[in-house]
Amino acid sequence: MAYDAATGTVVLFGGNGNSSGTWTWDGTTWTEQHPAVHPPARDFAAMAHDAATGTVVLFGGNSLGAVPEHLFADTWTWDGTT
């Protein structure tokens, strides 16, 4: 989860097994987002807002419930739409 200063919302990404989701919080309402492209489900990822690009950056994490467990070393960005 990270605060997106560009849109004034909080962005949450997470999931388990084969299910994952991107949600935004505007201070009143949680809204599920449906980007065409998204990271696979994971936990223990890190997220932060990048002021230089105006995006939220997600890095790493591991697969939930997968045997064997998979450690991700990938980077994804959220621009408020995808």
Buried (B, 14 or more C-beta within 10 A) or exposed (E): EBBBEBBEBBBBBBBEEEEBEBBBBEEEEEEEBEEEEBBBBBEEBEBEBBEEEBBBBBEEBEBBEBEEEEEBEEEBEBEBEE
